[in-house]
Every structure is written in C-alpha cells, then in structure tokens.
Amino acid sequence: MPSPRFRFGVSFPNFSLDAAAKIAREVERARLDSVWVNDDLVGVFQKETQDAILCMAEMARATRRVRVGSAVLATYRRHPVNTALSIISLDHLSGGRLIAGVGSCCPSPEWGFPAKEDVAERFLEFITVLKKVLSGGSVEFQGKYFNIKTTGFEAKPKQRPHPPIWAAANIDRVIRGIAGVADGWLPICVSPQIYSSELEALYEAAEKAGRKPREIEAGCMIFTVVEKKRDSALTKAMPLLAQTVLWFNAARIKKMGFKAVTSVSDVTPEMVSALNIVGSIEDAAQRIGEYLDAGAKHLVLQPLPLKEIRVAIPRIVEAIRQAT
C-alpha cells in the first residue's frame, strides 16, 4: 500500500483505446492512486496514436477508484473552450475523478501548427481562460490570444469549482507563470535535486501571486525502466530515453553541470540516469525516495518499454513499497 502522505500513478502513451482500459484496470488492481495518458499526434515510443480524450474516457469507464489524468493535453493544438467541454464530460464520466493535465507542447508545422506566437505566453493565457469557462457562469475575457464573451455552458463539471488543472511546466519562466493559475505542477525529466530548487521557485512565485503555495499539488512525471539488474535496465533505457534529453532538458542539463548536447550520440548514460528512474527495484525505490524528499507529493511513473508495461507495474509497486 502506498503511503497516505504521497500519491503514485502510472502513465502511458495514447496508443490504443483497448490498452487504455486494460492498463487502467491493472493500475487500479495494483492499488495505485492515478492513471494517466499522453496526448501525442505521432507516437514517441510507438507508431500508433489514438485520441487522448477517448483514451481517458475508456480509462474512466474501466475503473471506479483511481484518478484519471492527462499527461498532458497539448494546448498548442487546442482551444480552451472545446477543451473545457471535453473536461466537463470526462469529469462526469469518471464520477469526479478527473485531473486535467495540460502543457504547451511543441508546435507542429508539418501538421499545420506552426510557431506563430509565444508558446509559453499562449499556454498561460490558455489556462486562465480554461479555468474561467470551467468555473461556470458568464465569461468575458479579452487577451492577446483569446477573446471570449459568452453566458457559459449549462453543463457544469462534477468537481467544483472545476477539476484540478495541472501544468507541465519545464522552463523557469513558465514555472513562475503557472504559480498564479495552476492547481498542480507536472514537470517531466528532472532530477530530484533540480526538482527541489524548481519547486521552491514555484512556491515563492505562488506567494508573490497571493496564493498559498501548498495549494499547488507538487507532481512529477518520470520515465521509468525497472529490471531485475541495473545494467540490463540501463542497456534497455539508453535507446529509449536518450532522445528525451534533447526534448526536455537543455536548461536542466546545464543546471546539473553536464555539457550541452546537440544529438543523441552526445547523450551519456549518466544523463539518462540523472533525469529518469533506471535500474533495479532497489535502485527505483531509492530514487523514488529522493523525489519524495525533494518535495514531490504525487509521482507519475511512465514505464518503458511499452510492451512490458504489465510486467513493470508490479515492480513499480514493490519499489514504492520499499520507498515508503
């Protein structure tokens, strides 16, 4: 059983509606706290992708207790009004168990989503509008990216004033920005040491924004490769996770004292191990403990490789048991 002081969940890509339901049931049987799905147009660790909202609907229908979350909805491809209606519907379908994770994510010029504006600035405005629409009643908002004047939806979310909105902020200025608007923080690929300093910066920004820092749930999403032996885990992790160092962590790599990387060939095992959970069950338990000591309250673990998720869940549960 996980400690009541902390929460733990499992995340996976939006690669199959059927798999979404099956994995969600297994997460619930494992007595974890939450189950999450990614929102990718093109598979990162797999070729197939299906709609994240529909995956979450299947997860909600397949379970009764666990929280159902998005890790994360890509706001650069969405409008806050449409997103709000999807969130309201999912919150009712789940019986009030939804956590709406959102992220700016990357522009995709080849799909018609070019970088025409400040992605981070748009993201923060998106969250502001989303919360206004979800909270019910009339909405009048004039911003740089969104202009809305409406009497609002008749349908209201089951959770009031709205389901928690978690932001996947991984850059310093965005971390400070979400402190005024987000209900939770869900960074990815960050070491415990850097997580601790960034969480402190988030809390300081929240106080400046007139909020109680602990109102913001301290989450963290971590790619996880757990094997019987450390060496085999690292061998398996390198081709899967080397690319993520380039995706998420230019600033963090510098903070940690590593040299800048421009290609996968520059990525070292030390970098991959520093930004993810890689190793034996005992290694994973130690690492989970480090994140909890750094201030994380809700860890979301994404096991890899995908074909071994069902094998990985019991190992993750055992690592959590040892850590807590």
Buried (B, 14 or more C-beta within 10 A) or exposed (E): EBEEEBBBBBBBBBBBBEBBBBBBBBBBEBEBBBBBBBBBBEBEBBEEBBEBBBBBBBBBBBBEEBBBBBBBBBBBBBBBBEBBBBBBBBBBBBBEBBBBBBBBBBBBEEEEBEEEEEBBBBBBBBBBBBBBBBBBEEBEBEBEBBEBEEEBBEEBBBBEEBBBBBBBBBBBEBBBBBBBBBBBBBBBBBBBEBBBBBBEBBBEBBEEBEBEBEEBBBBBBBBBBBBEEBEEBBBBBBEBBBBBBBEBBBEBBEBBEBEEBEEEEBBBBEBBBBBBBBBBBBBBBBBBBBBBEBBBBBBBBBBBBBEBBEEBBEBBBBBBBBBB
